[in-house]
């Protein structure tokens, strides 16, 4: 009699693990916000332009993190408009509230929301923004259907994901150094990971299957800048709980071996002074509800 298939990972346990990592990374995202957003700004601006914000609108941002893309829209929907800033990690929203106060934004509401079940009535918002969020949903089809449900007819969705891994050395190089040092078991990150929505045809099909129309897809180039390879590793450690879990327990010998491997891998991105400019490519999309 054949053996029954092995059970896969429990979805609820995996969701909890993903959420816990974002909770742990929130302080690092707050500390590194200015540097990350300097590189990500072309993507944020594309997304905000794509929803065509108007005064008086209600805009939902999903997976908002510490508040970046949506805060750009908040200024454009005033007076009378409201940004609903949401994230699955409540620690991210703590920092987003702090940043909103610092920026003097008064038309922002904050709410913990999961991508796959958005706690809002149908047709509740005029537009949805989601920068680098859907690829971390376990059920992306459900997340996009929920997004379509809460949008009013004719409303706009703008999202960003990443092009395939080989076009994003800003992310893959550090993981490659960890792998080469024998500190992780696989070069490809475990699912859900940032590059799983990098196929434009597959992303278009997901959006259309969820009920979206007139899908627009583009690529946006980004560039991350670091003082040197050590700075790159420090930033990666702060932004990724998964990297921190590997790097923090290392002894001095392991740490120096990892740094040497990353320095070698970073050499193609260095200028004459040793400063690094590391490229990446985002895949962005917009569609009508």
Backbone bond lengths (Angstrom), bond angles and torsions (degrees), N, CA, C in turn:
res aa  C-N    CA-C-N  psi(-1)  N-CA   C-N-CA  omega(-1)  CA-C   N-CA-C  phi
1 X - - - 1.474 - - 1.516 108.59 -
2 X 1.350 118.69 129.85 1.463 119.95 -176.72 1.520 112.02 -66.21
3 X 1.324 114.05 148.05 1.461 119.85 176.57 1.524 110.09 -69.33
4 X 1.326 117.98 141.11 1.477 118.81 175.60 1.517 109.82 -66.47
5 X 1.335 117.29 150.99 1.470 119.28 179.68 1.525 111.14 -62.04
6 X 1.323 114.87 146.10 1.469 119.75 178.84 1.520 110.24 -64.89
7 X 1.290 115.28 140.23 1.467 119.47 179.39 1.524 109.92 -70.20
8 X 1.323 116.76 138.14 1.456 120.93 176.53 1.520 110.08 -79.10
9 X 1.312 115.68 178.09 1.464 119.04 179.62 1.527 111.15 -62.81
10 X 1.307 115.91 143.23 1.455 120.84 178.82 1.526 109.50 -66.67
11 X 1.328 118.57 122.06 1.472 119.99 -175.58 1.520 113.38 -58.62
12 X 1.331 116.88 -40.32 1.466 118.55 -178.60 1.522 111.30 -67.54
13 X 1.329 116.34 -37.94 1.464 119.47 176.99 1.524 110.68 -65.61
14 X 1.338 116.26 -39.34 1.462 119.69 179.20 1.524 110.88 -67.45
15 X 1.321 117.18 -41.81 1.468 120.11 176.28 1.524 110.60 -59.14
16 X 1.330 115.90 -44.26 1.463 119.79 -179.68 1.522 111.07 -63.18
17 X 1.335 117.03 -39.07 1.460 120.43 179.94 1.523 111.25 -66.75
18 X 1.335 116.54 -42.26 1.469 120.25 178.58 1.525 109.87 -63.34
19 X 1.335 116.60 -44.93 1.463 120.36 179.98 1.533 110.98 -62.72
20 X 1.327 117.22 -40.19 1.466 120.85 -179.37 1.522 110.97 -63.66
21 X 1.319 117.10 -37.44 1.467 119.32 178.63 1.527 111.17 -65.90
22 X 1.321 116.97 -39.08 1.468 118.84 177.33 1.526 110.92 -68.31
23 X 1.324 116.69 -35.52 1.468 118.83 175.94 1.530 109.94 -60.69
24 X 1.341 116.74 -44.07 1.460 120.01 -178.35 1.521 112.07 -69.37
25 X 1.327 117.13 -29.02 1.471 120.35 -177.38 1.520 112.99 -83.91
26 X 1.332 118.60 -8.53 1.467 120.85 -170.90 1.524 112.65 -58.90
27 X 1.323 117.80 -43.17 1.466 120.06 -179.08 1.521 111.03 -63.14
28 X 1.325 116.86 -38.19 1.462 119.95 176.98 1.515 112.31 -65.16
29 X 1.328 116.98 -39.68 1.464 119.81 177.15 1.530 111.45 -64.83
30 X 1.324 116.16 -36.70 1.472 118.58 176.06 1.524 110.74 -64.82
31 X 1.329 116.73 -44.04 1.459 120.50 -177.91 1.520 112.38 -67.69
32 X 1.336 116.51 -33.81 1.470 120.85 -175.17 1.519 112.70 -101.31
33 X 1.313 117.34 9.45 1.460 120.36 -173.30 1.515 113.29 -53.10
34 X 1.332 117.27 -51.03 1.460 120.13 -173.60 1.526 111.35 -60.09
35 X 1.326 116.88 -41.59 1.452 119.73 -178.39 1.525 111.48 -70.32
36 X 1.320 117.39 -43.35 1.456 119.38 179.77 1.519 110.80 -64.33
37 X 1.329 116.81 -43.77 1.450 120.03 -177.07 1.522 112.05 -68.61
38 X 1.331 117.56 -27.80 1.468 119.59 175.89 1.522 110.20 -59.24
39 X 1.330 116.96 -38.82 1.464 120.29 177.48 1.519 112.04 -78.60
40 X 1.335 116.71 -36.51 1.459 121.29 -172.98 1.524 113.89 -84.37
41 X 1.322 118.37 -9.22 1.461 120.97 -174.05 1.531 114.14 -54.50
42 X 1.351 120.93 -40.60 1.467 118.14 177.82 1.526 113.22 -57.71
43 X 1.323 116.90 -34.12 1.459 120.67 178.59 1.528 110.24 -72.41
44 X 1.321 117.09 -45.56 1.462 120.06 179.36 1.523 111.24 -59.39
45 X 1.316 116.66 -42.97 1.472 119.56 -179.39 1.520 111.02 -66.17
46 X 1.318 117.79 -39.57 1.466 119.96 177.16 1.519 110.13 -59.28
47 X 1.313 117.02 -45.81 1.462 120.88 -177.61 1.523 111.42 -63.57
48 X 1.317 116.57 -45.36 1.466 119.56 -179.12 1.525 110.30 -64.31
49 X 1.308 117.04 -44.11 1.473 119.42 177.18 1.528 110.97 -59.76
50 X 1.334 116.87 -36.50 1.460 120.99 -174.18 1.523 112.88 -68.92
51 X 1.332 118.20 -27.13 1.472 118.51 179.21 1.529 111.80 -85.19
52 X 1.329 117.20 -6.30 1.478 122.56 177.05 1.533 111.03 52.84
53 X 1.326 117.03 60.94 1.469 120.15 -174.38 1.515 112.90 -65.37
54 X 1.331 115.11 142.66 1.460 122.30 179.93 1.531 109.27 -133.63
55 X 1.337 117.87 148.92 1.460 120.12 175.77 1.525 111.42 -53.06
56 X 1.323 115.51 138.71 1.455 121.17 177.75 1.513 115.12 91.82
57 X 1.321 118.31 -8.34 1.457 119.76 -178.57 1.530 111.98 -78.16
58 X 1.330 114.02 158.97 1.468 121.64 173.48 1.529 106.81 -109.70
59 X 1.337 116.42 117.64 1.466 122.63 -175.19 1.524 108.80 -115.50
60 X 1.317 116.21 131.89 1.460 123.47 176.40 1.520 109.00 -103.19
61 X 1.343 116.53 126.41 1.460 119.57 169.84 1.521 108.58 -108.71
62 X 1.325 115.31 124.10 1.456 122.67 176.93 1.524 109.58 -97.71
63 X 1.341 116.23 146.78 1.470 121.58 -179.58 1.529 110.02 51.54
64 X 1.326 115.46 50.04 1.465 121.56 -172.13 1.515 113.28 -73.03
65 X 1.325 118.10 -17.23 1.456 119.31 -176.85 1.517 111.18 62.99
66 X 1.336 115.72 -135.09 1.463 119.95 -178.03 1.526 111.92 -87.73
67 X 1.325 117.84 10.78 1.453 121.56 176.92 1.505 111.42 90.07
68 X 1.306 116.81 98.71 1.462 120.60 -177.86 1.527 109.51 -136.04
69 X 1.323 115.76 -76.17 1.463 120.53 -175.62 1.524 111.53 -63.29
70 X 1.329 116.46 -47.74 1.462 119.01 -177.11 1.510 113.47 -62.12
71 X 1.322 117.52 -32.75 1.460 119.87 -179.96 1.529 111.22 -64.62
72 X 1.319 117.85 -29.47 1.470 120.19 174.10 1.525 110.43 -65.13
73 X 1.334 115.93 -39.03 1.469 120.02 179.73 1.514 111.84 -71.79
74 X 1.334 117.61 -31.62 1.465 120.97 -176.18 1.517 111.35 -57.04
75 X 1.311 116.75 -38.71 1.463 120.38 -179.63 1.525 111.72 -67.07
76 X 1.339 116.35 -30.24 1.464 120.69 -173.97 1.522 113.33 -85.77
77 X 1.336 117.56 -18.12 1.472 119.64 179.96 1.530 111.49 -97.70
78 X 1.310 116.74 0.22 1.466 121.04 172.01 1.524 108.90 -84.25
79 X 1.320 118.36 149.97 1.474 126.80 -4.18 1.520 111.86 -80.62
80 X 1.306 114.27 157.36 1.457 120.78 172.28 1.506 115.06 90.29
81 X 1.332 117.93 -14.55 1.455 120.27 -178.77 1.515 111.91 -95.28
82 X 1.342 115.37 162.65 1.462 121.77 -178.60 1.520 109.71 -134.17
83 X 1.318 115.63 134.55 1.461 122.16 169.39 1.515 108.41 -97.94
84 X 1.330 116.68 126.78 1.453 121.87 173.22 1.528 106.91 -100.43
85 X 1.313 115.57 106.17 1.465 123.36 -175.20 1.523 108.36 -94.32
86 X 1.345 117.10 116.41 1.455 120.34 -173.91 1.522 111.26 -130.79
87 X 1.324 114.37 155.41 1.462 121.22 174.80 1.525 107.50 -160.80
88 X 1.327 116.02 154.55 1.449 119.67 176.76 1.514 113.40 -77.02
89 X 1.335 116.78 -20.00 1.469 121.87 -179.94 1.526 108.97 -100.26
90 X 1.314 117.22 115.00 1.459 119.85 -176.19 1.519 112.16 -67.38
91 X 1.334 118.24 -27.22 1.467 120.04 176.73 1.518 111.01 -63.66
92 X 1.331 117.63 -33.52 1.468 120.32 175.94 1.528 109.92 -63.28
93 X 1.323 117.17 -41.17 1.460 120.39 -177.91 1.525 111.61 -69.07
94 X 1.335 117.98 -30.11 1.467 120.27 174.57 1.522 109.60 -58.00
95 X 1.326 116.04 -46.99 1.463 119.96 -179.49 1.523 111.44 -71.71
96 X 1.325 117.18 -33.94 1.466 119.66 176.94 1.527 110.90 -62.95
97 X 1.316 117.30 -40.67 1.473 120.13 176.79 1.522 110.61 -61.25
98 X 1.327 116.92 -42.87 1.464 120.45 178.41 1.522 110.77 -59.54
99 X 1.305 116.17 -44.64 1.462 119.99 -177.79 1.528 110.97 -67.40
100 X 1.326 117.48 -38.41 1.459 119.85 178.40 1.526 110.55 -61.59
101 X 1.344 116.98 -41.03 1.463 119.95 176.84 1.522 110.81 -63.38
102 X 1.318 116.99 -43.23 1.458 120.37 179.88 1.527 111.48 -61.62
103 X 1.328 116.70 -36.74 1.462 121.69 -178.62 1.525 112.86 -83.84
104 X 1.322 117.38 -7.28 1.457 120.71 -179.57 1.514 113.82 73.29
105 X 1.332 117.94 25.28 1.463 121.43 -179.76 1.527 109.42 -82.81
106 X 1.326 116.81 123.66 1.454 121.55 -177.00 1.527 113.40 -111.73
107 X 1.316 117.10 -1.92 1.469 119.59 -177.08 1.530 111.39 -112.05
108 X 1.340 115.84 37.48 1.463 121.30 -179.09 1.524 109.84 -120.84
109 X 1.314 116.30 130.28 1.462 123.10 171.63 1.524 108.25 -109.51
110 X 1.320 117.16 151.41 1.458 121.98 -175.90 1.529 109.44 -123.80
111 X 1.344 114.42 139.35 1.465 118.12 -175.62 1.528 108.82 -156.79
112 X 1.344 118.89 131.93 1.468 119.40 171.71 1.529 109.81 -72.13
113 X 1.326 116.25 126.54 1.466 121.59 -176.30 1.523 108.77 -142.42
114 X 1.318 116.39 136.18 1.460 122.31 173.30 1.527 109.08 -92.87
115 X 1.326 115.88 144.18 1.459 120.29 -177.07 1.530 112.75 -62.47
116 X 1.324 116.17 -34.62 1.465 118.98 -171.07 1.522 113.60 -86.15
117 X 1.314 117.46 -12.13 1.474 120.63 174.42 1.530 107.42 -147.37
118 X 1.308 114.56 94.79 1.460 121.66 -174.50 1.526 108.68 -85.13
119 X 1.318 115.67 117.97 1.471 121.52 -173.47 1.529 110.42 -81.29
120 X 1.339 114.86 67.78 1.458 122.26 177.05 1.523 108.50 -143.18
121 X 1.341 118.07 154.06 1.463 119.60 175.27 1.527 111.62 -67.21
122 X 1.301 116.17 164.55 1.462 121.21 174.29 1.525 109.90 -63.09
123 X 1.329 114.76 146.63 1.472 122.44 176.09 1.525 112.06 54.46
124 X 1.335 117.04 40.03 1.467 121.24 -174.59 1.520 113.85 -90.85
125 X 1.338 118.27 -16.35 1.465 119.78 -174.20 1.527 110.10 -134.34
126 X 1.331 113.76 157.60 1.460 120.57 179.93 1.518 113.48 -88.92
127 X 1.322 116.84 -24.13 1.450 120.59 -177.46 1.520 109.52 -156.86
128 X 1.334 115.44 154.56 1.465 122.43 177.37 1.522 108.87 -130.32
129 X 1.334 114.70 134.40 1.462 122.87 173.06 1.521 108.92 -114.84
130 X 1.331 116.44 139.62 1.460 119.75 174.59 1.526 108.58 -151.51
131 X 1.325 115.74 100.74 1.459 120.77 -179.80 1.520 109.71 -96.43
132 X 1.336 115.99 111.26 1.463 122.16 175.74 1.524 112.26 59.31
133 X 1.341 115.53 47.11 1.447 120.11 178.22 1.519 113.90 -118.23
134 X 1.337 117.68 -45.83 1.462 120.13 -171.88 1.522 112.74 -60.72
135 X 1.331 118.65 -29.80 1.465 119.06 -177.40 1.523 112.25 -66.90
136 X 1.339 117.71 -16.47 1.461 120.41 178.22 1.524 112.83 -94.70
137 X 1.334 117.53 -0.84 1.462 120.33 175.93 1.524 109.70 -77.39
138 X 1.329 117.24 136.42 1.464 119.27 177.40 1.526 110.94 -69.52
139 X 1.333 116.64 -36.67 1.468 121.41 178.92 1.530 107.17 -116.96
140 X 1.308 115.75 87.93 1.473 119.77 -176.60 1.510 112.16 -68.77
141 X 1.326 115.99 -32.80 1.467 118.32 177.25 1.524 110.56 -61.69
142 X 1.326 116.65 -44.55 1.463 120.12 178.66 1.520 111.09 -63.57
143 X 1.330 117.17 -40.71 1.465 120.80 -179.96 1.521 111.06 -61.52
144 X 1.315 117.26 -42.50 1.464 119.61 -179.43 1.525 111.66 -73.38
145 X 1.324 117.78 -34.72 1.470 119.36 174.93 1.524 110.82 -64.07
146 X 1.329 116.87 -41.11 1.458 120.58 176.73 1.532 110.88 -62.51
147 X 1.321 116.17 -40.35 1.466 119.92 177.67 1.518 110.09 -61.46
148 X 1.309 116.39 -44.61 1.474 120.11 179.14 1.526 110.43 -63.06
149 X 1.319 117.50 -36.81 1.471 121.22 -178.68 1.520 111.68 -63.84
150 X 1.340 117.73 -41.90 1.460 119.33 -174.40 1.527 112.70 -83.20
151 X 1.327 117.68 -8.80 1.463 120.36 176.99 1.522 110.56 -83.92
152 X 1.312 115.33 139.68 1.462 118.67 173.80 1.525 109.18 -70.00
153 X 1.333 119.31 156.07 1.465 120.80 176.05 1.535 110.59 -55.47
154 X 1.301 116.05 130.11 1.458 120.49 -176.89 1.510 114.58 87.26
155 X 1.331 117.38 -4.11 1.457 120.45 178.04 1.516 111.80 -69.44
156 X 1.328 115.35 169.80 1.466 120.60 -173.19 1.525 111.15 -119.74
157 X 1.325 114.91 141.72 1.462 123.28 169.98 1.520 108.48 -115.24
158 X 1.334 116.52 135.77 1.463 121.60 170.48 1.520 107.72 -132.05
159 X 1.321 116.18 129.40 1.459 121.08 -177.25 1.516 110.27 -136.78
160 X 1.309 114.69 160.40 1.461 121.55 173.11 1.511 109.78 -131.89
161 X 1.308 115.49 141.29 1.449 123.46 169.01 1.526 106.02 -132.96
162 X 1.319 117.82 -166.83 1.460 120.68 179.94 1.518 110.32 -112.75
163 X 1.325 116.10 143.88 1.455 121.34 169.06 1.526 108.60 -63.14
164 X 1.333 119.05 172.05 1.472 120.06 -176.73 1.525 113.86 -54.99
165 X 1.333 114.40 158.65 1.464 122.00 -172.14 1.518 113.15 -56.12
166 X 1.347 117.37 -37.45 1.461 119.10 -175.52 1.527 112.69 -69.19
167 X 1.328 117.20 -7.53 1.463 120.93 177.64 1.537 111.32 -105.47
168 X 1.326 115.94 7.84 1.465 120.64 -177.06 1.526 111.73 -131.50
169 X 1.333 116.53 64.17 1.474 118.39 179.72 1.514 113.69 -63.48
170 X 1.329 119.01 -19.57 1.469 120.45 176.47 1.534 110.54 -57.86
171 X 1.332 116.90 -29.69 1.456 121.61 -179.14 1.524 112.23 -99.28
172 X 1.328 117.04 -41.81 1.460 120.54 -170.33 1.523 113.63 -79.75
173 X 1.324 118.37 -23.24 1.466 120.08 -174.61 1.521 111.90 -67.06
174 X 1.324 117.11 -43.06 1.465 119.75 178.72 1.530 109.96 -64.11
175 X 1.321 117.20 -43.81 1.466 118.87 178.35 1.518 110.49 -62.70
176 X 1.348 117.60 -37.93 1.456 120.36 177.11 1.518 112.00 -60.82
177 X 1.337 117.22 -39.82 1.465 120.56 178.05 1.527 110.82 -66.14
178 X 1.321 117.37 -39.94 1.466 120.93 176.87 1.534 110.84 -62.05
179 X 1.321 115.62 -40.96 1.467 120.51 179.74 1.532 110.67 -67.24
180 X 1.324 116.69 -47.13 1.464 120.51 -179.67 1.526 111.93 -61.62
181 X 1.328 116.29 -30.34 1.466 120.53 178.56 1.527 112.69 -80.97
182 X 1.338 117.29 -0.57 1.454 121.03 179.57 1.516 114.36 75.51
183 X 1.341 116.23 21.46 1.461 120.06 -175.39 1.529 113.20 -94.52
184 X 1.339 116.89 -16.40 1.461 121.81 174.54 1.524 107.94 -133.88
185 X 1.321 115.97 159.00 1.466 120.23 -171.08 1.519 114.36 -89.69
186 X 1.324 117.61 -20.16 1.461 120.10 -174.37 1.515 110.36 -138.87
187 X 1.325 115.19 144.07 1.457 119.32 178.60 1.526 110.95 -73.23
188 X 1.335 117.05 -38.96 1.470 120.00 178.38 1.515 109.55 -79.04
189 X 1.320 118.05 133.77 1.465 119.55 179.21 1.520 110.91 -67.09
190 X 1.325 117.02 154.06 1.467 119.43 178.31 1.519 110.75 -67.88
191 X 1.322 114.70 152.54 1.466 120.71 177.16 1.533 109.47 -76.64
192 X 1.338 116.87 143.90 1.463 129.70 -1.97 1.525 111.50 -79.22
193 X 1.345 115.77 136.02 1.459 118.64 -177.84 1.526 110.92 -131.21
194 X 1.329 118.23 169.30 1.467 121.33 -168.10 1.512 115.81 -64.87
195 X 1.340 119.00 -17.07 1.458 119.89 -170.28 1.529 113.52 -107.47
196 X 1.319 117.44 10.27 1.458 120.29 -174.47 1.529 113.40 -78.25
197 X 1.314 118.00 -9.79 1.475 120.59 175.84 1.521 111.00 -114.86
198 X 1.326 116.88 27.23 1.454 120.39 -174.07 1.514 115.70 -81.70
199 X 1.324 118.74 -5.69 1.469 122.66 179.16 1.524 108.75 -88.33
200 X 1.341 118.94 113.32 1.471 120.09 -176.80 1.527 113.59 -57.96
201 X 1.331 117.72 -39.32 1.464 119.90 -178.87 1.520 110.66 -65.89
202 X 1.331 116.59 -40.78 1.466 119.73 179.49 1.525 111.00 -67.78
203 X 1.329 117.20 -38.14 1.461 119.89 178.66 1.525 110.32 -66.61
204 X 1.310 117.19 -42.17 1.469 120.30 177.07 1.527 110.10 -59.15
205 X 1.326 117.28 -44.14 1.464 120.52 -178.95 1.528 111.07 -64.04
206 X 1.332 117.58 -39.90 1.465 120.52 177.34 1.519 111.04 -59.72
207 X 1.321 116.09 -45.28 1.463 120.09 -178.87 1.523 111.34 -65.44
208 X 1.312 116.85 -44.39 1.463 119.67 -179.03 1.523 111.25 -67.21
209 X 1.341 116.76 -38.30 1.468 119.48 178.07 1.527 111.73 -64.81
210 X 1.341 116.82 -27.83 1.462 120.94 178.65 1.527 112.46 -81.58
211 X 1.336 117.43 -3.72 1.455 120.98 176.78 1.510 115.14 103.72
212 X 1.331 118.09 8.88 1.463 120.90 178.83 1.525 110.62 -86.38
213 X 1.333 114.69 153.30 1.468 121.04 -177.69 1.526 109.92 -129.47
214 X 1.326 114.23 164.84 1.467 121.67 176.90 1.532 111.11 51.12
215 X 1.316 115.54 53.11 1.463 121.32 -177.57 1.526 110.43 -72.18
216 X 1.333 115.15 129.15 1.465 122.09 174.53 1.526 108.31 -110.89
217 X 1.333 116.96 134.19 1.456 121.72 178.41 1.522 109.33 -128.10
218 X 1.317 115.94 136.40 1.464 121.15 176.48 1.523 108.93 -144.19
219 X 1.322 115.27 167.74 1.453 121.58 170.65 1.520 108.73 -111.30
220 X 1.323 116.00 142.66 1.460 122.10 177.46 1.529 107.76 -127.25
221 X 1.322 116.35 123.08 1.463 120.92 178.90 1.522 110.17 -80.17
222 X 1.323 115.94 142.79 1.460 122.04 175.60 1.526 107.90 -131.00
223 X 1.328 116.36 164.02 1.462 121.30 177.59 1.521 108.64 -144.45
224 X 1.313 116.29 124.94 1.464 122.51 178.45 1.526 108.37 -100.94
225 X 1.330 115.94 134.82 1.464 120.68 -175.85 1.525 110.54 -116.65
226 X 1.333 115.11 137.16 1.462 122.51 -178.66 1.522 109.29 -135.77
227 X 1.315 115.51 151.61 1.460 119.60 178.03 1.521 111.16 -65.83
228 X 1.323 116.65 -38.61 1.460 123.03 179.55 1.524 107.56 -169.39
229 X 1.328 117.37 -174.84 1.458 120.52 -176.89 1.522 111.84 -65.85
230 X 1.328 117.63 -34.51 1.464 119.66 178.35 1.523 111.09 -64.41
231 X 1.327 116.24 -40.09 1.461 120.97 176.32 1.522 110.28 -63.31
232 X 1.323 116.90 -41.35 1.469 121.81 178.38 1.526 110.42 -58.72
233 X 1.331 116.54 -46.62 1.461 120.14 -179.74 1.523 110.89 -64.11
234 X 1.320 117.47 -39.54 1.462 120.56 -179.78 1.521 111.06 -64.16
235 X 1.334 117.30 -41.85 1.457 120.68 178.47 1.529 110.52 -65.78
236 X 1.334 116.80 -44.93 1.462 120.45 179.28 1.520 110.91 -59.97
237 X 1.334 116.41 -39.36 1.461 120.59 178.95 1.528 111.09 -63.65
238 X 1.335 117.67 -39.58 1.458 121.06 -178.50 1.520 112.61 -71.83
239 X 1.329 117.49 -33.50 1.463 121.11 -175.67 1.524 113.45 -87.78
240 X 1.312 117.54 -18.01 1.462 120.48 -175.71 1.519 110.27 -126.02
241 X 1.325 116.33 115.03 1.461 119.72 175.45 1.517 110.95 -63.55
242 X 1.345 117.01 -31.26 1.462 119.85 179.06 1.524 111.01 -64.93
243 X 1.335 117.35 -40.95 1.460 120.27 176.66 1.526 110.36 -67.21
244 X 1.327 116.78 -43.15 1.467 120.46 179.74 1.525 111.16 -59.48
245 X 1.333 117.57 -38.99 1.460 121.05 -179.88 1.520 111.87 -61.71
246 X 1.327 116.88 -30.67 1.465 120.84 179.16 1.524 111.29 -85.33
247 X 1.333 116.93 -42.27 1.462 121.00 -171.48 1.527 112.70 -78.18
248 X 1.304 117.44 -40.52 1.463 120.24 -171.69 1.533 114.06 -59.57
249 X 1.357 120.31 -37.70 1.468 118.79 -178.28 1.535 114.79 -80.96
250 X 1.341 119.08 -1.75 1.466 120.43 -173.01 1.524 111.61 -65.93
251 X 1.319 115.66 144.77 1.459 119.22 171.45 1.529 109.19 -82.78
252 X 1.323 117.07 175.77 1.464 120.73 -174.30 1.519 112.23 -60.40
253 X 1.331 117.28 -40.25 1.461 119.70 -178.99 1.523 110.94 -65.76
254 X 1.324 117.26 -46.08 1.462 121.10 179.29 1.526 111.28 -62.83
255 X 1.317 115.36 -41.01 1.462 119.45 -178.56 1.534 110.92 -64.61
256 X 1.338 117.15 -42.76 1.457 119.77 -179.62 1.528 111.04 -68.47
257 X 1.335 117.51 -35.85 1.461 120.36 175.81 1.524 110.59 -62.08
258 X 1.330 116.71 -44.74 1.462 120.71 178.84 1.522 110.50 -62.63
259 X 1.316 117.89 -45.31 1.463 120.99 -179.56 1.529 110.62 -61.45
260 X 1.328 117.33 -40.49 1.466 120.09 179.39 1.528 110.57 -64.27
261 X 1.321 117.52 -40.75 1.464 120.67 179.06 1.531 110.93 -64.79
262 X 1.333 116.25 -40.58 1.458 118.52 179.97 1.529 110.85 -69.82
263 X 1.317 117.74 -37.08 1.470 119.92 176.83 1.526 110.40 -58.91
264 X 1.319 116.66 -43.46 1.460 120.17 179.55 1.528 110.95 -64.89
265 X 1.320 116.84 -42.76 1.464 120.60 -179.71 1.523 111.85 -68.70
266 X 1.339 116.83 -27.60 1.467 121.05 -177.63 1.520 113.02 -81.51
267 X 1.316 117.82 -14.07 1.465 120.73 -173.27 1.530 113.88 -53.09
268 X 1.342 120.19 -39.87 1.475 118.73 -179.69 1.530 114.19 -64.58
269 X 1.321 118.01 -15.36 1.460 121.62 -176.66 1.527 112.74 -101.32
270 X 1.332 117.23 2.91 1.463 121.47 -173.06 1.520 111.95 -90.94
271 X 1.345 115.38 144.25 1.457 119.75 171.54 1.534 108.89 -91.52
272 X 1.324 116.76 -172.87 1.465 120.78 -175.62 1.524 112.25 -62.35
273 X 1.336 117.29 -25.99 1.468 121.04 -179.96 1.525 112.80 -93.96
274 X 1.322 116.92 3.65 1.454 120.37 178.98 1.509 115.36 87.91
275 X 1.333 117.38 -2.92 1.466 119.78 176.75 1.524 109.60 -73.85
276 X 1.317 115.23 147.59 1.463 121.18 -172.66 1.518 111.68 -108.94
277 X 1.317 116.36 139.56 1.458 123.64 168.74 1.521 106.48 -126.46
278 X 1.335 115.94 111.98 1.462 121.12 -171.09 1.528 108.34 -114.66
279 X 1.330 117.46 122.67 1.473 119.65 -172.88 1.518 113.69 -84.46
280 X 1.309 113.57 163.93 1.450 122.23 172.74 1.518 109.28 -156.67
281 X 1.325 116.03 166.93 1.465 121.45 179.66 1.529 108.44 -136.04
282 X 1.314 116.05 121.74 1.451 121.99 173.89 1.522 109.67 -94.53
283 X 1.315 116.21 144.83 1.463 123.12 170.53 1.521 106.97 -102.93
284 X 1.337 116.35 120.46 1.461 120.49 -177.91 1.515 109.33 -116.04
285 X 1.320 115.31 152.70 1.447 121.03 -178.39 1.511 110.83 -145.11
286 X 1.311 116.17 149.09 1.457 122.50 173.51 1.513 107.80 -138.14
287 X 1.330 116.45 150.55 1.465 120.49 -177.63 1.525 109.69 -158.73
288 X 1.333 114.73 160.22 1.460 121.92 178.47 1.540 110.31 -98.22
289 X 1.325 114.84 142.45 1.471 119.42 174.42 1.517 110.52 -80.35
